[in-house]
Amino acid sequence: VACVMSVAASPVLRGWTYLQERFPLGAHGPLVAAFAGGVACASAALRGAEGPGWPAVVVAVGVALGFFFQLRVADEWKDAETDRLHQPERPVPRGLVTLRELTVAALLVAVLQLGLALWLAPRLVAVVLAVWAFGALMTVEFGVRDWLRSRPLATLVTHAPIVPFIDAFAVSADVLGNEAAYPAGVGWLIGVSLFGGSVVEVGRKIRQPADERPGVETYSAHWGRGRAVGLFLFVLAASLGCGLMVVHAIGGVGVLAVALVAGAAVTAALTLAAVRDDTPGRGRWIETASGIWTLALYLTIGPLALLLS
């Protein structure tokens, strides 16, 4: 009996270890909940409703978390050879889990996503399929892998829309789940996701010189820290601008605009402080600051705006 239990537990334990290393729920869970739940709340606020309702929020968050996990699995496939050569300590190259096991897990998550979408509003399935279709194109690097790998900005531009696609699902969960019409101002909400997602993407790929590793692609290694940080500050400002337009469209919440500006200023200050300090590991400050900004951004334009509107 003990032997059978050990064999049964092994995949679960290995899967949990993988999640802790590559998709830690304690870190990603709150961010995705703030993102998807915040978007659903912002959508409700834009259409003048009291709220999206708990079913729409649960479906938006649950399905979005599944999307981001599937993107992580897709990255494991895309980066398998690079990780084998340059980051053998990662779970797949060191043999903790296999790509086949991760694919099975992603497919099981897909079944749950479809179930949630059908439960809330069958028309949501079309949005799920659209997200999967774009994610599939990303997985094969749009058929121009080598061209994109040598052009980080092109990679960012072509991959960034996946977050607005997921944003569109969260908006649709609110709208279709409540049999409502898509609100005016939703375009600015999509913009928040486009540039807010870019803040996280760029922030996690800026490192101190001592932390750069051969074969590991970062914006700081490709362009130098100065230009990489310049790009970070640009997408930060763009996400702030779109956030302010969402708040303006909701109306009557000027205090939230002040909060957004203050949050962006703090994020920029932390980023510049990290750049001026060459201590190894300081690049993590930028990644952490981008996560905090994302959390604050979506909570502000979503639940807080809904509460104060």
C-alpha positions as CSV (number, residue, x, y, z in Angstrom):
1,V,0.0,0.0,0.0
2,A,2.8,2.4,0.9
3,C,4.5,1.6,-2.4
4,V,1.4,2.4,-4.4
5,M,0.8,5.6,-2.5
6,S,4.4,6.6,-3.1
7,V,4.1,6.0,-6.8
8,A,0.8,7.9,-7.0
9,A,2.1,10.8,-5.0
10,S,5.3,11.2,-7.0
11,P,3.8,13.0,-10.0
12,V,1.8,15.3,-7.7
13,L,4.9,16.2,-5.7
14,R,7.0,16.7,-8.8
15,G,4.2,18.9,-10.3
16,W,4.0,20.9,-7.1
17,T,7.8,21.4,-7.1
18,Y,7.6,22.5,-10.7
19,L,4.9,25.1,-9.9
20,Q,6.9,26.5,-7.0
21,E,9.9,27.0,-9.3
22,R,8.3,28.1,-12.6
23,F,4.7,29.2,-11.8
24,P,4.5,29.9,-8.1
25,L,0.9,30.4,-7.2
26,G,1.7,32.6,-4.2
27,A,3.2,35.1,-6.6
28,H,1.3,34.6,-9.8
29,G,-2.1,34.0,-8.2
30,P,-2.6,37.4,-6.6
31,L,-1.4,39.2,-9.8
32,V,-3.7,37.2,-12.1
33,A,-6.6,37.6,-9.6
34,A,-6.0,41.4,-9.5
35,F,-5.6,41.5,-13.3
36,A,-8.6,39.4,-14.4
37,G,-10.8,40.4,-11.4
38,G,-9.8,44.0,-11.8
39,V,-10.6,44.0,-15.5
40,A,-14.1,42.5,-14.9
41,C,-14.8,45.1,-12.2
42,A,-13.5,47.9,-14.5
43,S,-15.8,46.6,-17.2
44,A,-18.8,46.7,-14.9
45,A,-17.8,50.2,-13.7
46,L,-17.6,51.4,-17.3
47,R,-21.1,50.2,-18.1
48,G,-22.4,51.8,-14.9
49,A,-23.3,48.5,-13.1
50,E,-22.9,47.8,-9.4
51,G,-20.5,45.0,-10.1
52,P,-19.7,42.1,-12.4
53,G,-21.1,39.5,-9.9
54,W,-19.1,36.7,-8.3
55,P,-19.7,34.2,-11.1
56,A,-18.1,36.5,-13.7
57,V,-15.1,37.2,-11.4
58,V,-14.5,33.5,-10.5
59,V,-14.6,32.5,-14.2
60,A,-12.5,35.5,-15.3
61,V,-9.8,34.7,-12.7
62,G,-9.9,30.9,-13.0
63,V,-9.7,30.9,-16.8
64,A,-7.0,33.6,-16.9
65,L,-4.9,31.7,-14.4
66,G,-5.2,28.7,-16.8
67,F,-4.1,30.8,-19.7
68,F,-1.0,32.0,-18.0
69,F,-0.1,28.5,-16.9
70,Q,-0.5,27.3,-20.5
71,L,1.7,30.1,-21.7
72,R,4.4,28.9,-19.2
73,V,4.1,25.4,-20.7
74,A,4.4,26.9,-24.2
75,D,7.6,28.7,-23.1
76,E,9.0,25.4,-21.9
77,W,8.6,24.0,-25.4
78,K,10.0,27.1,-27.1
79,D,13.0,27.4,-24.7
80,A,13.8,23.7,-24.3
81,E,17.1,23.7,-26.2
82,T,18.2,27.0,-24.8
83,D,17.5,25.8,-21.2
84,R,19.3,22.5,-21.9
85,L,22.4,24.4,-22.9
86,H,22.4,27.4,-20.7
87,Q,20.0,26.8,-17.7
88,P,20.2,23.1,-17.0
89,E,19.1,23.7,-13.4
90,R,15.5,24.4,-14.6
91,P,12.9,21.6,-14.0
92,V,12.6,20.3,-17.6
93,P,16.3,20.0,-18.5
94,R,17.2,18.5,-15.1
95,G,14.4,15.9,-15.5
96,L,12.0,16.9,-12.7
97,V,9.1,16.9,-15.2
98,T,8.8,16.2,-18.9
99,L,7.4,18.3,-21.7
100,R,4.8,15.6,-22.3
101,E,3.6,15.7,-18.7
102,L,3.4,19.5,-18.8
103,T,1.3,19.3,-22.0
104,V,-1.1,16.8,-20.4
105,A,-1.5,19.2,-17.5
106,A,-2.1,22.1,-19.9
107,L,-4.8,20.1,-21.7
108,L,-6.5,19.2,-18.4
109,V,-6.5,22.9,-17.5
110,A,-8.1,23.5,-20.9
111,V,-11.0,21.2,-20.1
112,L,-11.6,23.1,-16.9
113,Q,-11.5,26.4,-18.8
114,L,-14.1,25.2,-21.2
115,G,-16.3,24.0,-18.4
116,L,-16.2,27.3,-16.7
117,A,-16.9,29.2,-19.9
118,L,-19.8,27.0,-20.8
119,W,-21.2,27.4,-17.2
120,L,-21.1,31.2,-17.3
121,A,-22.0,31.9,-20.9
122,P,-21.5,29.5,-23.8
123,R,-20.5,32.4,-26.1
124,L,-17.3,32.7,-24.0
125,V,-16.0,29.6,-25.7
126,A,-15.3,31.6,-28.8
127,V,-13.1,34.0,-26.8
128,V,-11.3,31.1,-25.2
129,L,-10.6,29.7,-28.6
130,A,-9.3,33.1,-29.8
131,V,-6.8,33.2,-26.9
132,W,-5.6,29.7,-27.6
133,A,-5.2,30.4,-31.3
134,F,-3.0,33.5,-30.6
135,G,-1.1,31.5,-28.0
136,A,-0.4,28.8,-30.5
137,L,1.0,31.3,-33.0
138,M,3.2,32.6,-30.2
139,T,4.4,29.0,-29.5
140,V,5.7,28.6,-33.0
141,E,7.0,32.2,-33.0
142,F,4.7,33.1,-35.9
143,G,6.8,30.9,-38.2
144,V,9.8,33.3,-38.0
145,R,11.6,32.2,-34.9
146,D,15.2,33.1,-35.9
147,W,14.1,36.5,-37.2
148,L,12.3,37.3,-33.9
149,R,15.1,36.0,-31.7
150,S,17.5,38.5,-33.2
151,R,15.0,41.4,-32.7
152,P,13.8,41.7,-29.1
153,L,11.6,44.7,-29.8
154,A,9.8,42.8,-32.6
155,T,9.4,39.9,-30.2
156,L,7.8,42.2,-27.6
157,V,5.5,43.8,-30.1
158,T,4.3,40.5,-31.5
159,H,3.9,38.7,-28.2
160,A,2.4,41.6,-26.1
161,P,-1.1,41.3,-27.6
162,I,-1.7,38.0,-25.7
163,V,-2.4,40.0,-22.5
164,P,-5.1,42.1,-24.2
165,F,-6.6,38.8,-25.6
166,I,-6.9,37.6,-22.0
167,D,-8.2,41.0,-20.9
168,A,-10.9,40.6,-23.6
169,F,-11.9,37.3,-22.0
170,A,-12.3,39.0,-18.6
171,V,-14.3,41.8,-20.1
172,S,-16.5,39.3,-21.9
173,A,-17.0,37.3,-18.7
174,D,-18.5,40.5,-17.2
175,V,-20.5,41.5,-20.3
176,L,-21.7,38.1,-21.5
177,G,-22.1,36.7,-18.0
178,N,-24.5,39.6,-17.3
179,E,-26.2,39.7,-20.7
180,A,-25.0,43.3,-21.1
181,A,-23.5,45.3,-23.9
182,Y,-19.8,46.1,-24.2
183,P,-19.2,49.5,-22.6
184,A,-17.6,52.6,-24.1
185,G,-14.1,53.1,-22.9
186,V,-13.2,49.4,-23.1
187,G,-10.5,50.2,-25.7
188,W,-8.6,52.1,-23.0
189,L,-9.0,49.0,-20.8
190,I,-7.4,46.9,-23.5
191,G,-4.6,49.5,-23.7
192,V,-4.0,49.1,-20.0
193,S,-3.4,45.4,-20.5
194,L,-1.2,45.9,-23.6
195,F,1.2,48.2,-21.8
196,G,0.7,46.8,-18.3
197,G,1.7,43.4,-19.6
198,S,4.7,44.9,-21.3
199,V,5.8,46.5,-18.0
200,V,6.0,43.0,-16.5
201,E,7.7,41.5,-19.5
202,V,10.3,44.2,-19.9
203,G,10.9,44.4,-16.1
204,R,11.7,40.7,-15.7
205,K,14.4,40.9,-18.5
206,I,16.5,43.8,-17.1
207,R,19.5,42.6,-15.1
208,Q,22.7,43.9,-13.6
209,P,25.8,43.1,-15.6
210,A,27.0,40.5,-13.1
211,D,23.7,38.7,-13.4
212,E,23.7,38.3,-17.2
213,R,24.2,34.7,-18.4
214,P,25.5,33.6,-21.8
215,G,22.6,32.4,-24.0
216,V,19.9,33.9,-21.8
217,E,18.1,36.6,-23.7
218,T,17.5,39.9,-21.8
219,Y,16.8,43.4,-22.9
220,S,19.7,44.7,-20.9
221,A,22.1,42.3,-22.5
222,H,20.9,43.2,-26.0
223,W,20.6,46.9,-25.8
224,G,22.4,47.9,-22.5
225,R,20.7,48.8,-19.3
226,G,20.1,52.4,-20.3
227,R,18.0,51.7,-23.4
228,A,16.2,48.8,-21.6
229,V,15.2,51.0,-18.7
230,G,14.1,53.6,-21.2
231,L,11.7,51.1,-22.8
232,F,10.5,50.1,-19.3
233,L,9.7,53.7,-18.4
234,F,8.0,54.2,-21.7
235,V,5.6,51.2,-21.3
236,L,5.1,52.2,-17.6
237,A,4.0,55.7,-18.7
238,A,1.8,54.3,-21.4
239,S,0.1,52.0,-19.0
240,L,-0.4,54.9,-16.6
241,G,-1.9,57.0,-19.4
242,C,-4.4,54.3,-20.4
243,G,-5.3,53.7,-16.7
244,L,-6.0,57.4,-16.3
245,M,-8.3,57.3,-19.3
246,V,-10.2,54.4,-17.8
247,V,-10.6,56.3,-14.6
248,H,-11.8,59.3,-16.5
249,A,-14.3,57.2,-18.5
250,I,-15.7,55.8,-15.2
251,G,-16.0,59.4,-13.9
252,G,-16.1,60.9,-10.4
253,V,-13.0,59.2,-9.1
254,G,-10.3,61.8,-9.3
255,V,-8.6,60.6,-6.2
256,L,-7.8,57.4,-8.0
257,A,-6.0,59.3,-10.7
258,V,-3.7,60.8,-8.1
259,A,-3.1,57.3,-6.7
260,L,-2.1,56.0,-10.1
261,V,0.3,58.8,-10.8
262,A,1.9,58.3,-7.3
263,G,2.2,54.6,-7.9
264,A,3.9,55.1,-11.3
265,A,6.3,57.6,-9.8
266,V,7.3,55.2,-7.0
267,T,7.8,52.4,-9.6
268,A,10.0,54.7,-11.7
269,A,12.0,55.8,-8.7
270,L,12.7,52.2,-7.6
271,T,13.7,51.3,-11.2
272,L,16.2,54.2,-11.4
273,A,17.6,53.4,-8.0
274,A,18.2,49.8,-9.1
275,V,20.0,50.9,-12.2
276,R,22.3,53.2,-10.3
277,D,23.4,50.3,-8.0
278,D,25.6,47.6,-9.7
279,T,25.1,45.2,-6.8
280,P,24.3,41.7,-8.2
281,G,20.6,40.9,-7.9
282,R,19.4,44.6,-7.9
283,G,17.7,43.9,-11.2
284,R,15.1,42.0,-9.1
285,W,14.0,45.4,-7.8
286,I,12.7,46.3,-11.2
287,E,10.9,43.0,-11.6
288,T,9.4,43.3,-8.1
289,A,8.4,47.0,-8.8
290,S,6.7,46.0,-12.1
291,G,4.7,43.4,-10.2
292,I,3.6,45.8,-7.5
293,W,2.7,48.4,-10.1
294,T,0.6,45.9,-12.0
295,L,-1.2,44.8,-8.8
296,A,-1.9,48.4,-7.8
297,L,-3.0,49.4,-11.4
298,Y,-5.7,46.8,-11.7
299,L,-6.9,47.1,-8.2
300,T,-7.2,50.8,-8.7
301,I,-9.1,50.8,-12.0
302,G,-11.1,47.8,-11.0
303,P,-12.4,47.2,-7.5
304,L,-11.6,50.7,-6.1
305,A,-13.0,52.5,-9.0
306,L,-16.1,50.4,-8.8
307,L,-16.4,51.1,-5.1
308,L,-16.0,54.9,-5.5
309,S,-17.9,55.4,-8.7
